[in-house]
Amino acid sequence: VFIWPYVYTKNYEKSDGQKPRSILFEERFGRTRTGSTDLKAVLCNQNIFTYPKPINLLKYLCGLGTSKTSTILDFFAGSGTTRHAVMQLNAEDGGHRQCILCTNNENGICENVTYERNKRVIQGYTKPNGDKVEGLKDNNLRYYRTDYVGRSRTMRNMHALVNMSTDML
């Protein structure tokens, strides 16, 4: 006997008859256009990353799903919006969240965008219109480049692994 699975989605209407929208479409969080404007302000009008996420959306999500001492891990760092949002959120609510960003550095994204953006956010920067933005100085930024260590248990590979791990720690 074959029973056909039936998938059902319920969309509740608000009292005014409209269907609720995802928080991703709320104006208070901005759009990718807002993310682009934020990024261009930090990187002095350089247009080197398409469709960055809005800082306010990432601040909202980090505040929603973390405590003030959480560590946030972003495996797809992109332009570094997550780190920027975490630093701003900590400044606003006195938190001590940490953020780890990972990227494959495709097209030099880490050196040219991710690291540069967050370095300027910490040190302070001047927007293209001349407004000065104070740095979020109670933060640090470290950049590690990883490399492949062979799998075979040779002395050379074991020394390389120990050296790289020690350096990172």
N, C-alpha and C positions, 0 to 999 in steps of 0.2 A: 504494500500500500504506500503510495507516495502522497505526502502532505505538503502542499505548497506553502512556503513560509510567507507570511504577510507582514510587511513592514509598515508601521503606522507612525506618523508624526502629528502631534497636536500643536497647533499654533493658537495660543490664547489671544483674545482681543482685549485691548485696554477699554476702559469705560467710555472713551470717545469713539469706539468702533475701529480704531486702527490697530494693526498687529505690532507687537513690540519689535524693536530692532536690536541687533547685536550691539554691545558696548563699543565694538570696533568702529561703528558708524556715528558715535556721538560726537558732536562738534567740540565739546570741551577737551577732547583728546587730540584733535587736529587730524590732518590727513598726511599722506606722504609728501604733499606739497609743503605742509608745515615742517615736516622733518627735513626737507631740502633747505628750507629757509633757515632753520636752526643750524644746520651743518655749514651752510655758506657763511653764516655770521661768524662762526668759530674759525673757519678756514679761509677767511678773507675772500669770499666770493668765488673760490675755486669750485667748479662743478665737476667733481671727480668721483662721485658715487650716486647712483640712481636709486630712487625710492627708499631712502632711510626712514626708519620708523619715527614717529613723533615722540619727543621726550616725555610729554605729559601722559601718553598712553603707557610707556614703559614704567614711569613713576607710579602710576595707578596700579599696574599689574604687580610690580615689586612690593608695593605697600600692602596689597591685598593678600599676597601669598607668602609673606615673610615676617619674621620678627625683626626687631632692631639689631639683632646680632647675627643674622643669617649670612650665609655665603651664597651668592648667586652665580651660577655657571652658565655661560652663553657659548655654546659650541660653534655658533655661526656669527662671529663678532661683527662682521660687516664694517660699518662706519664707526662703531663703538658707542652707539646710542645707549645701550644697556648700562655701560660703565658711567657715562655722563648722567643718566637718570639716577643711578644708585648714589652717586656723589651729591647730587642736588637733594635727593630724598633724605640722606643723612644730615645735610646742612639744615634742612627744614624741620626735621623732627628729633634731632640729636642722636640719631641712630649710629651704629658702628658696623653696618653691613659691609661685607667685602664682596668683590666681584672678580671673577676669573673669566677672561675672554680667550677664546681659541679661534684661530683662523689658519687656513692653509697658505695665506699670503699670496693668493693668486693676483697677478698683475701688481704686486707690491702694495696691496691694500693695507697691510699691517703697518709698514713703515710710513706710507704716504698719507693715510687717512686715520686709521684706528688709533695708532700711537700719537700721532700729531694732534688730533682733536683732543684727546684726553690730557695730553701735556699742556695744551693751551688752556683748557678748562681749569686745571690745577693752578697754573701760573698767572692766569688772567689774560685777557686779550682785548683788542679794540675791534669793534664791529666795522663793517665797511662804511657805515654812516658817521663814524667818528666816536660813537658812544663807547666808553670804557666799561668792561665787565670785570668785576673783582674776581680774583681766583678763589677756588675752593681749596685753600692751602692745607687743610688738615687731612690731606690724602697723599697717597704715594702711587707710583706707577712703575712697574717693572716689566721688562720685555725679555722674554726668553725665546731663543730659537732652538728648536729641537732638531735632532738628526737621527738617522737610522743607526742602530747598533746591531750588528750581526747576531743571529740566533745561536750560532755554534758556540760552545763553551770553551773558547780559546782564552788564553791569558790576555791577549790584546783586547778582545771584546769585553771581558770582565773588567779590565782596568778602565776602558772607555766608559762603560756603564757607571762604574763607581765615581769617576771624575765628573761626568755629566750630572748624575744625581746629587752629588755633594754640592756642585755649583748651584744647582737649582734650589736646594734646601737652604 
